[in-house]
Amino acid sequence: MDCNIRKGALTLCAAACALGLSGCAQSITHWMVNLRTSQGDAALAKPSLPEAKKEFQLALALDPKNEHARAGLAKSLYLTAKADFAASKLDEAASDIAEALKYAPSDAATLALANDIDQAKIRREIVVANYPLYGSINAALKPVFKEIAAGNHEVELEVKAFSSDFDTAHLTKAIVESYDLEDEAHRMGLRLITYRGLVQSGQEKAKTPAESEAPSLLPIP
């Protein structure tokens, strides 16, 4: 729990007591907890995960055992971990899911995601151990994915243009670009085959069938 959040919540309660409202302190705390959990629920519905996490943390600073706040924070952390995992932020996902398990140790979805993340971390360790330079190859492939996506978009635009003006020149251009796209996709496939061979073999310049056929398709650091 963030110390600043806890201190802020406690300061509010202390202020209430200082004003001679000690008899109402419990009801004020209850009201504030309900307000925070309500705002946390609303943030989850948007969804705005950082906001939801903050609201549930504030609620727990006032009432650490509040089940609503604990469940809300657990869900916020689970969804954050799920998003990080999908975005290839493995370490961030691992941290979030470990925190989520503190509040929902028996939740099936949280446990399943935690297992998926653990397995991914193990596979990452194996890949790094076998082929330490895998990252530079992966980075070199990313621009090609963008080129393929851009080429596909151009084909779509030409077909769309034909639907507007019925000029078959657009279809002709779409056909030419689709052939280029097919060739690039094939080359990309060979790159991926070579990449997989390198990672699995653990040899930084291992010779695979795909590499022998097209040695210049995959940049080897």
KEKE-3310 file (N, C-alpha, C; in steps of 0.2 Angstrom, whole numbers, plus 5000, padded with zeros to 4 digits):
npx = (5004:5003:5012:5009:4996:4990:4993:4987:4973:4972:4975:4963:4954:4959:4957:4944:4942:4948:4940:4930:4922:4922:4913:4907:4916:4917:4906:4909:4921:4916:4907:4917:4924:4914:4912:4924:4925:4914:4918:4929:4923:4916:4927:4933:4923:4924:4935:4946:4960:4972:4966:4955:4963:4969:4958:4953:4964:4964:4952:4956:4966:4959:4950:4957:4952:4941:4930:4925:4933:4945:4942:4940:4952:4960:4954:4957:4971:4973:4967:4976:4988:4985:4984:4997:5004:4999:5004:5017:5025:5032:5038:5032:5019:5021:5024:5012:5002:5007:5004:4990:4987:4989:4977:4967:4969:4964:4957:4952:4954:4964:4974:4976:4981:4993:5000:5002:5010:5021:5026:5029:5040:5049:5051:5056:5069:5075:5076:5084:5096:5099:5101:5107:5107:5094:5085:5090:5088:5074:5070:5074:5065:5053:5051:5048:5036:5028:5029:5022:5010:5007:5007:4996:4986:4987:4982:4969:4964:4965:4955:4944:4944:4940:4927:4921:4923:4923:4934:4944:4957:4961:4959:4968:4980:4979:4980:4993:5000:4996:5002:5015:5014:5012:5024:5033:5027:5030:5044:5045:5040:5051:5061:5056:5056:5070:5073:5067:5074:5086:5084:5080:5090:5101:5112:5121:5124:5118:5116:5101:5089:5081:5089:5099:5093:5089:5100:5102:5090:5088:5094:5109:5116)
npy = (4994:5011:5023:5036:5037:5030:5039:5050:5047:5044:5056:5063:5057:5060:5074:5075:5070:5080:5090:5087:5077:5064:5054:5052:5048:5034:5033:5042:5037:5025:5030:5037:5026:5019:5028:5029:5015:5015:5024:5018:5006:5013:5017:5005:5001:5009:5006:5012:5008:5013:5023:5016:5007:5016:5022:5010:5007:5018:5016:5005:5010:5016:5006:4991:4978:4978:4970:4972:4983:4975:4965:4973:4980:4968:4964:4975:4975:4962:4964:4974:4967:4957:4965:4970:4959:4955:4965:4962:4965:4958:4957:4968:4963:4951:4957:4964:4953:4946:4955:4955:4942:4943:4949:4941:4927:4914:4915:4909:4914:4923:4915:4907:4916:4920:4908:4907:4918:4914:4903:4909:4917:4907:4901:4912:4913:4901:4904:4915:4910:4901:4908:4922:4934:4935:4946:4957:4952:4950:4963:4968:4962:4968:4980:4975:4969:4980:4985:4976:4977:4990:4988:4980:4988:4998:4990:4988:5001:5004:4995:5000:5013:5009:5005:5017:5025:5016:5014:5003:5004:5005:4993:4985:4991:4987:4973:4971:4976:4967:4956:4959:4961:4947:4941:4948:4943:4930:4930:4935:4924:4915:4921:4920:4907:4904:4912:4905:4893:4897:4901:4889:4881:4887:4892:4906:4908:4898:4886:4883:4875:4885:4896:4892:4892:4905:4915:4929:4934:4935:4946:4944:4947)
npz = (5000:4996:5005:5006:5002:5012:5023:5019:5020:5034:5039:5036:5044:5056:5057:5057:5070:5078:5076:5085:5082:5085:5088:5076:5068:5064:5055:5046:5040:5035:5025:5017:5013:5005:4996:4989:4984:4976:4966:4962:4956:4945:4938:4934:4925:4914:4904:4916:4922:4930:4937:4944:4952:4960:4967:4974:4982:4990:4997:5004:5012:5022:5027:5028:5028:5020:5010:4997:4992:4992:4983:4971:4969:4967:4955:4947:4946:4941:4928:4923:4923:4913:4902:4901:4899:4886:4879:4879:4890:4901:4913:4920:4920:4928:4940:4943:4944:4954:4965:4964:4968:4981:4986:4980:4982:4978:4967:4951:4938:4940:4945:4934:4925:4931:4931:4917:4915:4922:4915:4903:4907:4911:4898:4892:4899:4894:4880:4880:4886:4877:4865:4866:4858:4853:4854:4845:4833:4833:4834:4821:4813:4815:4808:4795:4797:4798:4785:4778:4783:4779:4765:4763:4767:4757:4746:4750:4750:4736:4731:4737:4732:4719:4721:4722:4711:4700:4691:4683:4684:4696:4702:4694:4699:4712:4711:4706:4718:4727:4723:4725:4739:4742:4739:4748:4760:4759:4759:4772:4779:4777:4784:4797:4799:4799:4810:4820:4820:4824:4837:4843:4841:4848:4842:4837:4823:4816:4804:4794:4785:4778:4779:4771:4759:4757:4762:4764:4769:4783:4794:4802:4818)
capx = (5000:5007:5012:5006:4989:4987:4994:4981:4967:4972:4974:4956:4951:4962:4954:4937:4942:4950:4934:4925:4917:4924:4907:4904:4922:4916:4902:4913:4925:4912:4905:4922:4926:4909:4913:4930:4924:4910:4922:4933:4919:4915:4933:4933:4918:4926:4939:4952:4963:4975:4961:4952:4968:4970:4952:4952:4969:4962:4947:4959:4969:4954:4948:4961:4949:4935:4930:4923:4939:4950:4940:4941:4959:4962:4952:4961:4978:4972:4966:4982:4993:4983:4985:5004:5006:4997:5009:5024:5028:5032:5040:5027:5014:5022:5023:5005:4999:5009:5000:4983:4986:4988:4970:4963:4974:4960:4953:4954:4957:4971:4979:4978:4986:4999:5003:5004:5016:5027:5028:5032:5046:5053:5053:5061:5075:5078:5078:5090:5101:5101:5102:5107:5105:5088:5082:5091:5084:5067:5069:5075:5059:5047:5049:5045:5029:5025:5029:5017:5003:5006:5005:4989:4982:4986:4978:4962:4963:4963:4949:4939:4943:4936:4920:4919:4923:4923:4939:4947:4964:4962:4959:4975:4985:4978:4982:5000:5002:4994:5008:5021:5013:5013:5031:5036:5025:5034:5051:5045:5040:5057:5064:5053:5058:5077:5073:5065:5079:5092:5082:5079:5097:5105:5118:5120:5124:5116:5113:5095:5087:5078:5094:5103:5090:5089:5104:5102:5084:5087:5100:5112:5121)
capy = (5000:5017:5026:5043:5036:5029:5045:5055:5044:5044:5063:5065:5054:5064:5080:5074:5069:5086:5094:5085:5073:5057:5050:5051:5046:5028:5033:5046:5032:5021:5034:5038:5019:5017:5033:5026:5009:5017:5027:5012:5002:5017:5018:4999:5001:5014:5005:5016:5004:5016:5026:5011:5005:5022:5022:5005:5008:5023:5013:5000:5013:5017:4999:4986:4972:4979:4965:4976:4986:4970:4962:4978:4980:4962:4964:4980:4972:4956:4967:4977:4961:4954:4970:4970:4952:4955:4970:4959:4968:4952:4959:4972:4958:4947:4961:4965:4947:4944:4959:4953:4936:4945:4951:4936:4921:4908:4917:4905:4918:4926:4909:4904:4921:4919:4902:4908:4922:4910:4899:4913:4919:4901:4900:4917:4911:4896:4907:4920:4906:4897:4913:4929:4940:4935:4952:4961:4949:4952:4970:4969:4959:4972:4985:4971:4968:4986:4986:4971:4980:4996:4986:4977:4994:5001:4986:4989:5008:5004:4992:5005:5018:5006:5005:5024:5028:5011:5014:4997:5005:5004:4985:4983:4993:4982:4966:4972:4977:4961:4951:4962:4959:4940:4940:4950:4939:4924:4931:4935:4917:4912:4925:4918:4900:4905:4914:4899:4888:4900:4901:4883:4878:4891:4894:4912:4908:4891:4885:4880:4874:4891:4901:4890:4894:4912:4917:4936:4936:4937:4949:4940:4951)
capz = (5000:4996:5012:5005:5002:5019:5027:5017:5023:5041:5041:5036:5050:5062:5056:5060:5078:5080:5076:5090:5079:5086:5088:5069:5064:5061:5050:5041:5037:5031:5020:5013:5010:5000:4990:4985:4981:4971:4961:4959:4951:4939:4934:4931:4920:4909:4910:4918:4927:4935:4942:4948:4957:4965:4972:4979:4987:4995:5002:5009:5017:5027:5029:5025:5027:5016:5004:4991:4990:4990:4976:4966:4968:4964:4948:4943:4945:4936:4921:4921:4921:4907:4897:4901:4896:4879:4876:4879:4896:4905:4920:4923:4921:4934:4946:4944:4945:4961:4969:4963:4971:4988:4987:4978:4981:4976:4960:4946:4932:4942:4946:4927:4921:4935:4928:4910:4915:4925:4910:4898:4910:4910:4891:4890:4901:4890:4874:4882:4888:4871:4860:4869:4853:4849:4854:4840:4827:4834:4832:4814:4809:4816:4802:4790:4798:4797:4778:4775:4785:4775:4759:4764:4768:4750:4742:4752:4747:4729:4730:4740:4727:4713:4723:4722:4704:4695:4687:4684:4685:4704:4703:4691:4704:4718:4709:4707:4725:4731:4721:4729:4746:4743:4739:4754:4765:4758:4762:4779:4782:4778:4790:4804:4800:4801:4817:4825:4820:4828:4844:4846:4841:4852:4839:4834:4816:4814:4797:4794:4777:4776:4779:4766:4753:4757:4767:4765:4771:4790:4797:4808:4821)
cpx = (5004:5006:5008:4998:4986:4988:4988:4975:4967:4972:4967:4953:4953:4959:4947:4937:4944:4944:4928:4920:4919:4919:4905:4910:4921:4912:4905:4917:4922:4909:4911:4924:4921:4910:4919:4929:4919:4913:4927:4929:4917:4921:4934:4929:4920:4929:4945:4956:4967:4971:4958:4957:4969:4964:4951:4958:4967:4957:4951:4963:4965:4951:4951:4957:4942:4935:4929:4929:4944:4949:4941:4948:4962:4960:4956:4968:4978:4972:4973:4988:4991:4985:4993:5007:5005:5002:5016:5028:5028:5033:5035:5021:5015:5022:5016:5001:5001:5005:4993:4982:4986:4981:4965:4967:4970:4956:4956:4957:4964:4976:4981:4983:4993:5003:5006:5010:5022:5030:5032:5039:5051:5056:5057:5068:5079:5080:5084:5096:5104:5104:5102:5105:5099:5084:5083:5088:5077:5066:5070:5069:5054:5046:5046:5038:5025:5024:5023:5010:5002:5004:4998:4984:4981:4982:4970:4960:4961:4957:4943:4938:4939:4929:4917:4918:4923:4928:4944:4955:4966:4963:4966:4980:4985:4981:4990:5003:5001:5000:5014:5021:5014:5020:5034:5033:5029:5041:5051:5044:5046:5062:5062:5056:5066:5077:5072:5070:5085:5090:5082:5086:5102:5112:5117:5120:5123:5114:5107:5093:5085:5084:5098:5100:5090:5093:5104:5095:5083:5094:5103:5117:5128)
cpy = (5006:5021:5033:5042:5035:5035:5050:5053:5045:5052:5066:5063:5058:5071:5080:5073:5076:5091:5092:5080:5065:5052:5048:5049:5039:5029:5037:5041:5028:5024:5035:5031:5018:5022:5031:5020:5010:5020:5022:5008:5006:5017:5011:4998:5004:5010:5010:5013:5008:5020:5022:5008:5010:5022:5016:5005:5013:5020:5008:5003:5015:5011:4994:4980:4972:4974:4968:4979:4981:4967:4967:4979:4974:4962:4969:4978:4966:4959:4970:4972:4958:4959:4970:4964:4952:4960:4968:4963:4963:4953:4963:4967:4954:4951:4962:4959:4945:4948:4957:4947:4938:4946:4945:4930:4914:4910:4913:4908:4921:4921:4907:4909:4920:4913:4903:4913:4919:4906:4903:4915:4913:4900:4906:4916:4906:4900:4911:4916:4903:4902:4920:4935:4939:4941:4957:4958:4951:4959:4972:4966:4964:4977:4981:4970:4974:4987:4982:4974:4986:4993:4983:4983:4997:4997:4987:4996:5008:5000:4996:5010:5016:5006:5012:5026:5023:5011:5008:4998:5004:4997:4983:4985:4988:4975:4966:4972:4971:4956:4953:4960:4951:4938:4942:4945:4932:4924:4932:4929:4914:4915:4921:4910:4900:4907:4909:4894:4891:4899:4894:4879:4881:4893:4901:4913:4901:4891:4880:4879:4881:4896:4899:4892:4901:4916:4925:4939:4938:4940:4946:4945:4948)
cpz = (5000:5002:5011:5005:5009:5024:5026:5020:5030:5043:5041:5042:5056:5062:5059:5067:5081:5081:5081:5087:5080:5086:5081:5065:5060:5055:5044:5037:5033:5025:5015:5009:5004:4994:4986:4981:4975:4965:4958:4954:4945:4935:4931:4925:4914:4903:4910:4924:4932:4940:4947:4954:4962:4970:4976:4984:4992:5000:5007:5014:5023:5031:5026:5024:5023:5010:4997:4988:4988:4984:4970:4964:4965:4956:4944:4941:4940:4929:4919:4919:4915:4901:4896:4897:4889:4876:4877:4885:4901:4912:4924:4925:4927:4940:4948:4947:4952:4966:4969:4967:4979:4990:4985:4977:4978:4969:4955:4940:4934:4943:4939:4924:4925:4932:4921:4910:4917:4919:4905:4901:4910:4903:4889:4893:4897:4883:4875:4883:4881:4865:4862:4864:4850:4849:4848:4833:4827:4832:4825:4810:4810:4810:4796:4791:4797:4789:4775:4777:4781:4768:4758:4764:4761:4746:4744:4750:4740:4727:4732:4735:4721:4715:4722:4715:4698:4690:4688:4685:4692:4705:4700:4696:4710:4717:4709:4714:4729:4729:4725:4736:4747:4743:4745:4760:4765:4761:4770:4783:4782:4783:4796:4805:4802:4808:4822:4825:4824:4835:4847:4846:4846:4849:4835:4826:4813:4807:4797:4786:4775:4775:4773:4759:4752:4762:4769:4768:4779:4792:4803:4811:4822)
residu = (MET:ASP:CYS:ASN:ILE:ARG:LYS:GLY:ALA:LEU:THR:LEU:CYS:ALA:ALA:ALA:CYS:ALA:LEU:GLY:LEU:SER:GLY:CYS:ALA:GLN:SER:ILE:THR:HIS:TRP:MET:VAL:ASN:LEU:ARG:THR:SER:GLN:GLY:ASP:ALA:ALA:LEU:ALA:LYS:PRO:SER:LEU:PRO:GLU:ALA:LYS:LYS:GLU:PHE:GLN:LEU:ALA:LEU:ALA:LEU:ASP:PRO:LYS:ASN:GLU:HIS:ALA:ARG:ALA:GLY:LEU:ALA:LYS:SER:LEU:TYR:LEU:THR:ALA:LYS:ALA:ASP:PHE:ALA:ALA:SER:LYS:LEU:ASP:GLU:ALA:ALA:SER:ASP:ILE:ALA:GLU:ALA:LEU:LYS:TYR:ALA:PRO:SER:ASP:ALA:ALA:THR:LEU:ALA:LEU:ALA:ASN:ASP:ILE:ASP:GLN:ALA:LYS:ILE:ARG:ARG:GLU:ILE:VAL:VAL:ALA:ASN:TYR:PRO:LEU:TYR:GLY:SER:ILE:ASN:ALA:ALA:LEU:LYS:PRO:VAL:PHE:LYS:GLU:ILE:ALA:ALA:GLY:ASN:HIS:GLU:VAL:GLU:LEU:GLU:VAL:LYS:ALA:PHE:SER:SER:ASP:PHE:ASP:THR:ALA:HIS:LEU:THR:LYS:ALA:ILE:VAL:GLU:SER:TYR:ASP:LEU:GLU:ASP:GLU:ALA:HIS:ARG:MET:GLY:LEU:ARG:LEU:ILE:THR:TYR:ARG:GLY:LEU:VAL:GLN:SER:GLY:GLN:GLU:LYS:ALA:LYS:THR:PRO:ALA:GLU:SER:GLU:ALA:PRO:SER:LEU:LEU:PRO:ILE:PRO)
# end
